Amino acid sequence: MAQHWPSRLWIVRHGESAGNVARDTAHALGGEDIAIEARDVDVPLSALGEQQAAALGRWFASLPSEERAGE
């Protein structure tokens, strides 16, 4: 059976997380400890990160269908 591979691959990193904000705050205060309680993979997006993710979703949705499908 022949495999069908997409002609384009989009690689997207997550938007800003609450951990990113905590890290920046710690560094701004001269500290090294980042004040987050959850494992890194469980830290939610910040409000800005949610906006970034929504903007990316709108951008992908605006692409022609053949580009979204990877044809």
C-alpha positions in Angstrom: 0.0 0.0 0.0 1.5 3.3 -1.0 2.0 6.0 1.6 0.8 9.5 1.1 2.9 12.2 2.8 2.0 15.8 3.0 3.9 18.2 0.9 4.2 20.7 3.8 4.8 20.3 7.5 4.0 23.1 9.9 6.0 23.1 13.2 4.5 25.2 15.8 5.7 25.8 19.4 3.2 26.5 22.1 2.2 30.0 23.0 3.4 31.8 26.1 2.7 29.8 29.2 2.2 30.8 32.8 5.6 29.2 33.3 7.2 31.6 30.8 5.7 34.5 32.8 6.9 33.1 36.1 10.4 32.6 34.7 10.5 36.1 33.4 9.3 37.5 36.7 11.9 35.5 38.6 14.7 36.6 36.3 13.6 40.3 36.6 13.8 40.0 40.3 17.2 38.5 40.2 16.0 35.1 41.3 16.5 31.6 39.9 13.4 29.8 41.4 10.4 29.8 39.2 7.1 30.0 41.1 5.0 27.3 39.4 3.4 24.3 41.2 2.6 22.1 38.2 4.9 19.9 36.1 6.2 21.9 33.1 3.9 20.0 30.7 0.9 20.7 32.8 1.4 24.5 33.1 -1.5 26.3 31.3 -1.0 29.0 28.7 -1.0 32.6 29.9 -3.7 35.0 28.7 -1.3 36.1 26.0 -0.6 32.4 25.1 -4.3 31.8 24.7 -4.5 34.8 22.3 -1.5 33.5 20.4 -3.0 30.0 20.0 -6.4 31.5 18.9 -4.6 33.7 16.3 -2.7 30.7 15.0 -5.9 28.7 14.7 -7.5 31.6 12.8 -4.5 31.8 10.5 -4.6 28.1 9.8 -8.3 28.3 9.2 -7.8 31.1 6.7 -5.5 29.0 4.5 -6.9 27.4 1.3 -8.2 23.9 2.1 -5.5 22.3 -0.1 -2.8 23.9 2.1 -4.5 22.9 5.4 -4.8 19.3 4.1 -1.1 19.2 3.1 -1.8 18.4 -0.5 
